[in-house]
């Protein structure tokens, strides 16, 4: 069994049984969880040995690897728990080094390429996203103030938490939302804080729905959604926010991104960047994820982000690390996706379903066991742009939550 050369060195925690194309089985590791997978051809065994980070997902998508005991999530969690052993394997280490070396090319995202990359993922059927996201279509890490909160509540609390950090202390503030998605955050800021919001997206599907939502809410006079790259915008804004977009910028464009934030931000303005990151040093993007889900994407280490911010002349006035919040978000998305799997299959096909199962389960595991996290970085041009303590954040959130809690109690 060719695959045994990999799994024998990697699996230490949990029990993995692998059945090869000839029907021969071999078991690796010990303890829970216990998972059995079947490899349906010898070519798959060879591919897993030579480039497992790419070919594991491809094999599952194509039905050449199936899980016979346990679930796909169980299998990927077992792999995630053993990720340290995986990274010590010489072949995996070689691919990691190659990935880091090629990262500037892989994440080179000029305006034209950035638009193609966005279309690859965000211009899929709107019905697909309705089947697993919350009703506001928040497609980023939720904020769980209590572990029992619903996804809808946690996404609402995320918007409130971000708004509090923007210090929306007076009506009529101009807000730039870079990567506005389907418009939920922009509409929230306009409705809750009476802000004048400009939202930017590169997705045709997102811009259509965002504008329709603004019109139906009677907020189209206060929210202007544009199909535009942030690099092409002019003017100054009192507040700038970017949620779940920085992962698509590309390391070569970090200086350009933060210069744009600096140049578009008012002298006494506040900006808030919400992005996936990693707790370990700079690395590369998983090749399967880059090929099939997020072309041009990369989750940065704080060290490489802060180094650019320092050279830009912006103040970092606050940083918060959200650790397991995204794992819980992805768990909710995965459960909703699986509950609606047949409807997704009607939209696309079985291979697409298996691809998205792998994506959602793999990303959840990466936030539980593989060092992925979310950071919220508050930025300003002046050091006195925000109060001396963080009390204003909590005070604003509590003030906004009070009416909602009063209604719930009635």
Steps between C-alpha positions, in 0.01 A plus 500: 500500500669817378293725726636319804831678445323825587242396761741284703715804576216746547213344698576499873171622654182318397461181300498500121431187297578524129369249245697509176387427143581130540280471809789476743457699821751643745441689823703792630507671841284427805205639692211722392375605253490180294468549126516269199563627148520311172733591212347380174803494269876475524551835327328670794743334741792634301356852482433510874861405561641766269274798573239420769392860564369527144399145417314408819223748419501408132468130582201566724336727240535236229385208716841335485522526880193416705441496875349170612517528878440844648440820305711723280524742793627217725767417243612860457496561876725198547734647239483840668593357839806346341595805296828548690608151395385570145710815478807309618468260207774589245265503201252733668784724612625519143160607367468759778833652402402507135165657593667778696740569214216521246267703723578841343401361160198305626360803686577762237159665466486805272153643439413274205613182670336596830164529324539153341594349835195653667268376226635144542354476850251779565308493173366152563124452535348722765281208603813307599594762758144516631524129577778530758555865601289702744208705370723809461754303290792585726783300344768559762579405858211548741544622858369260765439695820348176635572145373129423470420797277352432158694583186260789433563648846876453473514672160292789633736528796796502259358804320437673831852422624655644184278807512606564861866500398427751223393748770184620329458786744285733288248471214595561140851353510627389159602134499689308233437123502774326298366161399136562587371154409123480472463828686406388850763695694450819298125488552551438872732801535261725308197387696655483847736798495346718228824471303554583133648178363690430178538126442743346252486152348634333186218246480216552251269280707578682823450847358157413359372361827660778709328772299168316510524460878581871545201597287260270687626631836456861391872559554610553140543870579750420776677196356674505163627162382758513221649233273850636545852409613613683813811621314290706258311700762568863595387725783519487880284310750445536874506124547630207295412136559605183320367158599614175339661672202865536604555125444462572126738798480827309451826567687651703215206741527506555878689832469248617241208396720619682811607808306148512360351470849728781620422726204124440510472543880420839654764649730297411809352185342490139620541185292427138592651202317343157564695216339593136531859456614736238636666467840825369353756666269427586135430198281309404187141428402376142492528408130159331485328802656684736266410296190134425568362749753697824538741563210751768596411472869737500798458531877784709643702489816472812714875552462471564127194725537639713781829549318315664210277709727809636677646620172168662402492734797167382641441451871389155615263604776355158586539132408267218602553133417186290446610140541226237490223732382558403137510130584151535648386704200624236258338224705164675460558551127604136453197366686265720296671402176468129579134542597439656157740282303236360265395853403863595434533193280196614300675835445834347399604133522644235731861605440419859599334378820804293590729796424305729734475234770878476491535879504271561797622207707866566420475868592325420828781260589761761410352740758477232767837330458721670242572853623245700301335794675334836429644836594327836526747785461393857572698769317518879508706785361519665844567341837217698663234385252354261759464530880782395734320185619288238325193575712334683209478170309317317777282801581381531138426128471302496824303808398408337170416166664271647766199574273529157337510327839202703621292391201602136551391518864148622414 
